[in-house]
């Protein structure tokens, strides 16, 4: 069984006298047959973690287990793994058959076994009839399938894939994502996949491991990371476009922000009290134009805003809104506290520079501790009627 475990794995480098921690006390337990994606910003440690599993990097501390063996100090060839890299790196002077079978021929496999494995791999990745082609006669997607077939013939316990789709165009990426899902079902083996593209992670994986600054932030199924992020980093990284964040202070019956109040009972969250600083997290799809407020099961008060920029995306429009007057010029400072991003229907008649009212679906509001960044709650409890208008319109009525 190709279970993969990392136990307190740490990797430090000496960078011209400065000690840099690339991976910090990493603990992971990946079951046989799982598809796990490592995601995070550049430099977060995801590739170093992958290289540690592969044996390309030896950890400073900790242990690596694959199956029932500790492999921390074993070379890559003895770990039962196969890798697919961002750089496809096919031999340009060899045809597809020779590229796929190269590793087997180096290990002196019998010719009939090589033929069997190459034919099976070519069938899995749909390269039938192409085994005599040269790499320069193939598309990018076909060459990537050759690289995957070259890994399949090894019949490894674990596949390690380091951003294998990064160099493909958008349409081909979508196609290859489907191919990888089909491949995973066909092979029923463990796949560990590194990507900075959260869309790939959300669509491909059984679980996502979110990394930042060498530390594991959260490892959960994609929708859990999306709907119940453990902290501000995961909440901001998972989801495109990103979650809105607004700083606020807990009051007796509401969270007060510089531009609106959000009804909230602090007694519903253990350890939270009046005067505490929190951060409100709101997904763009959980903000609605005011005319739809009555269709929201637990709406906030109406919030006045001015539409700044509209971005039509085909199936939706992203509306960037400003909550405070006088912030529309490019030379004036804008902060997260006076901006909101809302996702609206493509047939919406909302226009740029228009003053509108919006409402928030309180059922999907997230509250984070501003000091630690930890999540406190992912759904606000109903508090009864929460009507009225806050923001620019309320100020104009005074």
C-alpha positions as CSV (number, residue, x, y, z in Angstrom):
1,X,0.0,0.0,0.0
2,X,1.4,3.4,-1.1
3,X,0.8,5.4,2.1
4,X,3.1,8.4,2.4
5,X,3.9,9.9,5.8
6,X,6.1,12.8,6.8
7,X,7.0,13.0,10.5
8,X,8.3,16.3,11.8
9,X,10.1,17.0,8.5
10,X,12.2,20.2,8.5
11,X,14.6,21.4,5.8
12,X,17.0,24.2,6.4
13,X,19.5,25.8,4.0
14,X,22.5,27.9,4.6
15,X,22.1,30.9,2.3
16,X,25.5,32.7,2.5
17,X,25.6,32.4,6.3
18,X,21.9,33.0,6.8
19,X,19.8,29.9,7.8
20,X,16.6,29.7,5.8
21,X,13.9,27.3,6.8
22,X,12.2,26.0,3.6
23,X,10.0,23.4,5.4
24,X,9.1,23.7,9.0
25,X,8.1,20.7,11.1
26,X,5.9,19.2,8.4
27,X,3.5,16.3,9.4
28,X,1.5,14.7,6.7
29,X,-0.3,11.4,6.4
30,X,-1.4,10.5,2.8
31,X,-3.5,7.4,2.3
32,X,-3.0,4.9,-0.5
33,X,-4.9,6.0,-3.6
34,X,-5.3,9.6,-2.5
35,X,-4.8,12.6,-4.9
36,X,-3.2,15.3,-2.8
37,X,-2.3,18.8,-4.1
38,X,0.3,21.0,-2.5
39,X,-0.7,24.6,-3.1
40,X,0.7,27.9,-1.9
41,X,2.5,31.0,-3.1
42,X,6.0,30.9,-4.6
43,X,8.6,30.0,-2.0
44,X,6.1,28.4,0.4
45,X,8.0,25.1,0.5
46,X,5.7,22.9,-1.7
47,X,8.4,21.9,-4.2
48,X,10.9,21.3,-1.4
49,X,8.4,19.0,0.4
50,X,7.9,17.1,-2.9
51,X,11.6,16.8,-3.4
52,X,12.0,15.5,0.1
53,X,9.4,12.7,-0.6
54,X,11.2,12.0,-3.9
55,X,14.7,11.7,-2.3
56,X,16.1,14.6,-4.3
57,X,16.5,16.5,-0.9
58,X,17.4,15.0,2.4
59,X,15.6,16.6,5.3
60,X,17.5,18.3,8.1
61,X,15.2,16.7,10.6
62,X,12.4,14.2,10.6
63,X,11.5,11.0,8.7
64,X,9.9,10.1,5.4
65,X,7.9,6.9,5.1
66,X,6.5,5.3,1.9
67,X,4.4,2.2,2.4
68,X,5.8,0.3,5.3
69,X,9.4,1.5,4.8
70,X,11.3,4.5,6.2
71,X,13.0,6.0,3.1
72,X,14.5,9.2,4.5
73,X,18.0,8.4,3.3
74,X,17.2,6.1,0.4
75,X,18.0,7.4,-3.2
76,X,15.1,8.1,-5.5
77,X,15.5,4.9,-7.5
78,X,14.8,2.8,-4.4
79,X,11.7,4.6,-3.2
80,X,9.1,3.2,-5.6
81,X,8.2,6.7,-7.0
82,X,8.0,8.3,-10.4
83,X,8.1,12.0,-11.2
84,X,6.6,14.2,-13.8
85,X,8.1,17.7,-14.0
86,X,7.0,21.1,-15.4
87,X,9.8,20.7,-17.9
88,X,8.7,17.8,-20.0
89,X,12.3,17.0,-21.0
90,X,11.8,14.4,-23.7
91,X,14.8,13.2,-25.7
92,X,14.3,15.0,-29.0
93,X,16.3,12.3,-31.0
94,X,14.1,9.4,-29.7
95,X,10.6,8.5,-30.9
96,X,7.7,8.1,-28.4
97,X,8.3,4.4,-27.8
98,X,12.0,5.0,-27.0
99,X,11.2,7.9,-24.7
100,X,8.6,5.9,-22.8
101,X,10.8,2.8,-22.5
102,X,14.1,4.5,-21.8
103,X,14.1,3.9,-18.0
104,X,13.1,0.3,-18.4
105,X,15.9,-0.3,-21.0
106,X,18.4,1.2,-18.5
107,X,17.3,-1.4,-15.9
108,X,17.6,-4.3,-18.5
109,X,14.0,-5.3,-18.4
110,X,13.1,-8.1,-20.9
111,X,11.9,-6.8,-24.3
112,X,8.5,-8.5,-24.0
113,X,8.0,-6.9,-20.5
114,X,9.0,-3.5,-22.0
115,X,6.5,-3.9,-24.9
116,X,3.8,-4.9,-22.4
117,X,4.3,-1.9,-20.2
118,X,4.7,0.6,-23.0
119,X,1.5,-0.6,-24.8
120,X,-0.4,-0.4,-21.5
121,X,0.9,3.1,-20.7
122,X,0.1,4.3,-24.2
123,X,-3.4,3.0,-24.0
124,X,-4.0,4.7,-20.6
125,X,-2.9,8.1,-21.9
126,X,-4.4,7.6,-25.3
127,X,-1.2,7.6,-27.4
128,X,-2.1,4.6,-29.5
129,X,-0.7,4.9,-33.0
130,X,1.8,7.6,-32.0
131,X,4.6,5.4,-30.7
132,X,6.8,6.0,-33.8
133,X,6.4,9.8,-33.8
134,X,9.2,12.2,-32.8
135,X,8.6,14.8,-30.0
136,X,8.7,17.7,-32.5
137,X,5.8,16.2,-34.4
138,X,3.5,16.3,-31.4
139,X,1.4,19.0,-29.6
140,X,2.2,20.2,-26.1
141,X,-0.5,18.1,-24.6
142,X,0.7,15.0,-26.5
143,X,4.2,15.5,-25.3
144,X,3.0,15.9,-21.7
145,X,1.1,12.6,-22.1
146,X,4.4,11.0,-23.2
147,X,6.1,12.2,-20.0
148,X,3.2,10.8,-17.9
149,X,3.4,7.5,-19.8
150,X,7.2,7.4,-19.1
151,X,6.3,7.6,-15.4
152,X,3.5,5.0,-15.7
153,X,5.7,2.3,-17.1
154,X,7.7,2.4,-13.9
155,X,4.6,1.0,-12.1
156,X,5.5,3.1,-9.1
157,X,3.9,3.1,-5.7
158,X,3.6,6.9,-5.8
159,X,3.4,9.5,-8.6
160,X,4.9,12.9,-7.9
161,X,3.9,15.7,-10.2
162,X,5.6,19.1,-10.0
163,X,3.5,21.7,-11.9
164,X,3.2,19.4,-15.0
165,X,0.6,21.7,-16.7
166,X,2.3,25.0,-16.0
167,X,3.6,25.5,-19.6
168,X,0.3,24.6,-21.3
169,X,-2.2,27.1,-22.6
170,X,-5.5,27.6,-20.8
171,X,-7.6,25.3,-23.0
172,X,-5.1,22.5,-22.9
173,X,-4.8,22.8,-19.1
174,X,-8.5,22.1,-18.8
175,X,-8.3,19.1,-21.1
176,X,-5.2,17.7,-19.3
177,X,-6.9,18.1,-15.9
178,X,-9.6,15.8,-17.1
179,X,-7.0,13.4,-18.4
180,X,-5.2,13.3,-15.0
181,X,-8.5,12.6,-13.2
182,X,-9.2,9.7,-15.5
183,X,-5.6,8.5,-15.0
184,X,-6.0,8.5,-11.3
185,X,-9.1,6.4,-11.5
186,X,-7.5,4.0,-14.0
187,X,-4.3,3.5,-11.9
188,X,-5.8,3.6,-8.4
189,X,-2.5,4.8,-7.0
190,X,-1.3,7.7,-4.9
191,X,-0.6,11.0,-6.6
192,X,1.0,14.0,-5.0
193,X,0.7,17.1,-7.1
194,X,2.4,20.5,-6.7
195,X,0.7,23.5,-8.2
196,X,0.4,27.3,-7.5
197,X,-2.9,27.2,-9.5
198,X,-5.7,26.8,-6.9
199,X,-8.2,25.9,-9.7
200,X,-6.2,22.8,-10.5
201,X,-6.1,21.9,-6.8
202,X,-9.8,22.4,-6.4
203,X,-10.8,20.3,-9.4
204,X,-8.2,17.5,-9.1
205,X,-7.6,16.6,-5.5
206,X,-9.2,14.5,-2.8
207,X,-7.5,16.8,-0.3
208,X,-5.6,20.1,-0.5
209,X,-2.5,20.8,1.6
210,X,-2.1,24.6,1.8
211,X,1.4,25.7,2.6
212,X,2.8,29.1,3.5
213,X,6.4,30.0,4.6
214,X,7.3,26.4,4.9
215,X,4.4,25.6,7.3
216,X,1.3,23.5,6.7
217,X,-1.7,25.8,7.1
218,X,-4.5,23.3,6.4
219,X,-5.1,19.9,4.8
220,X,-8.7,19.1,4.0
221,X,-11.0,18.3,1.0
222,X,-11.2,21.3,-1.4
223,X,-14.7,22.4,-0.4
224,X,-13.7,22.3,3.3
225,X,-10.8,24.6,2.6
226,X,-13.1,26.9,0.7
227,X,-16.1,26.9,3.1
228,X,-14.2,26.4,6.4
229,X,-10.7,27.9,6.1
230,X,-8.6,27.5,9.2
231,X,-7.1,31.0,9.1
232,X,-6.9,34.2,7.2
233,X,-4.2,32.9,4.9
234,X,-6.2,29.9,3.7
235,X,-9.3,32.1,3.3
236,X,-7.5,34.6,1.2
237,X,-5.5,32.1,-0.9
238,X,-8.3,29.6,-1.7
239,X,-11.0,31.1,-3.9
240,X,-10.8,33.2,-7.1
241,X,-11.4,36.1,-6.8
242,X,-10.2,36.3,-3.2
243,X,-12.4,36.7,-0.1
244,X,-13.2,40.3,1.0
245,X,-11.6,41.1,4.4
246,X,-12.8,44.0,6.5
247,X,-11.5,44.9,10.0
248,X,-14.0,45.4,12.8
249,X,-14.6,45.7,16.5
250,X,-17.0,43.5,18.4
251,X,-19.9,45.5,20.0
252,X,-22.7,44.4,22.2
253,X,-24.9,43.4,19.3
254,X,-22.9,44.0,16.2
255,X,-19.5,44.1,14.6
256,X,-18.7,47.7,13.9
257,X,-16.6,48.5,10.8
258,X,-15.6,52.0,9.6
259,X,-18.5,51.9,7.0
260,X,-21.2,49.6,8.3
261,X,-22.5,47.4,11.2
262,X,-23.0,43.7,11.0
263,X,-25.5,42.3,13.5
264,X,-23.7,39.8,15.7
265,X,-24.1,38.3,19.1
266,X,-20.6,37.8,20.7
267,X,-22.0,35.3,23.1
268,X,-22.2,32.8,20.3
269,X,-18.4,32.5,20.1
270,X,-16.6,31.2,23.1
271,X,-13.8,33.6,24.3
272,X,-14.9,36.5,22.2
273,X,-16.0,39.7,24.0
274,X,-17.0,43.3,23.4
275,X,-14.1,45.4,22.2
276,X,-12.2,42.6,20.6
277,X,-10.6,43.2,17.2
278,X,-11.8,40.8,14.4
279,X,-11.6,40.5,10.7
280,X,-14.8,39.8,8.7
281,X,-14.4,37.5,5.7
282,X,-17.0,37.6,2.9
283,X,-16.9,35.8,-0.4
284,X,-17.9,37.9,-3.5
285,X,-20.8,35.5,-4.3
286,X,-22.3,36.1,-0.8
287,X,-22.9,39.8,-1.5
288,X,-26.1,40.8,-3.4
289,X,-27.6,43.9,-4.9
290,X,-30.1,45.5,-2.5
291,X,-33.1,44.6,-4.6
292,X,-32.4,40.9,-3.9
293,X,-32.2,41.4,-0.1
294,X,-35.6,39.8,0.5
295,X,-34.4,36.6,-1.3
296,X,-31.6,36.1,1.2
297,X,-32.6,33.9,4.1
298,X,-30.5,35.8,6.7
299,X,-29.5,39.2,5.1
300,X,-27.5,42.0,6.7
301,X,-28.6,45.6,6.7
302,X,-28.4,47.4,3.4
303,X,-24.9,48.8,2.8
304,X,-24.4,51.8,0.6
305,X,-21.6,51.7,-1.9
306,X,-20.4,53.2,-5.1
307,X,-19.5,51.0,-8.1
308,X,-15.9,51.6,-9.1
309,X,-14.9,49.0,-11.7
310,X,-16.9,46.3,-13.5
311,X,-15.2,43.3,-14.9
312,X,-17.4,41.2,-17.3
313,X,-16.3,37.5,-17.1
314,X,-18.9,36.0,-19.4
315,X,-21.0,33.9,-16.9
316,X,-20.7,36.6,-14.2
317,X,-19.6,40.2,-13.6
318,X,-17.1,41.3,-10.9
319,X,-18.2,44.6,-9.3
320,X,-15.5,46.4,-7.4
321,X,-17.2,48.8,-5.0
322,X,-16.0,51.6,-2.7
323,X,-17.7,52.1,0.7
324,X,-16.4,55.6,1.5
325,X,-16.8,58.8,-0.4
326,X,-13.8,60.5,-1.9
327,X,-11.8,57.3,-2.6
328,X,-12.4,57.1,-6.4
329,X,-9.3,58.9,-7.6
330,X,-6.1,56.9,-8.4
331,X,-3.9,59.0,-6.2
332,X,-6.0,58.5,-3.0
333,X,-5.3,55.7,-0.6
334,X,-7.7,52.7,-0.7
335,X,-7.8,50.1,2.0
336,X,-9.5,46.7,2.4
337,X,-11.9,48.4,4.8
338,X,-13.5,50.6,2.2
339,X,-13.6,48.1,-0.7
340,X,-15.9,45.3,-1.5
341,X,-15.9,42.9,-4.5
342,X,-19.3,41.4,-5.5
343,X,-20.1,38.8,-8.1
344,X,-23.3,39.6,-10.0
345,X,-25.3,38.1,-12.8
346,X,-24.1,38.8,-16.4
347,X,-27.4,40.6,-17.3
348,X,-27.2,43.0,-14.4
349,X,-27.8,46.7,-15.3
350,X,-25.5,48.0,-12.6
351,X,-23.1,50.7,-14.0
352,X,-19.8,52.1,-13.0
353,X,-19.9,55.2,-10.8
354,X,-23.4,54.2,-9.8
355,X,-24.5,54.5,-6.1
356,X,-26.1,51.3,-5.0
357,X,-27.1,49.3,-1.9
358,X,-25.9,45.8,-1.2
359,X,-26.7,43.1,1.4
360,X,-24.5,40.3,2.8
361,X,-25.7,36.8,3.3
362,X,-24.9,36.4,7.0
363,X,-25.1,32.6,6.8
364,X,-21.7,32.6,4.9
365,X,-19.9,35.3,6.8
366,X,-16.5,34.2,8.4
367,X,-15.0,35.8,11.5
368,X,-11.3,35.7,12.2
369,X,-9.2,36.7,15.2
370,X,-7.3,39.8,13.9
371,X,-4.3,39.1,16.2
372,X,-3.7,35.4,15.4
373,X,-5.5,35.1,12.0
374,X,-7.3,32.0,13.3
375,X,-10.9,31.3,12.2
376,X,-13.5,31.9,15.0
377,X,-16.8,31.1,13.1
378,X,-17.8,30.3,9.5
379,X,-21.5,31.1,9.7
380,X,-23.2,33.7,11.8
381,X,-26.1,32.8,14.0
382,X,-29.5,34.4,13.1
383,X,-30.1,37.5,15.3
384,X,-33.6,38.5,14.3
385,X,-34.4,41.5,12.2
386,X,-31.4,43.3,10.8
387,X,-32.9,46.0,8.7
388,X,-32.0,49.6,7.7
389,X,-29.2,51.2,5.6
390,X,-25.7,51.8,6.7
391,X,-22.9,53.7,4.9
392,X,-23.0,56.7,2.6
393,X,-26.8,56.9,2.5
394,X,-27.2,56.8,6.2
395,X,-24.6,59.6,6.6
396,X,-26.5,61.7,4.0
397,X,-29.8,61.3,6.0
398,X,-28.3,62.8,9.2
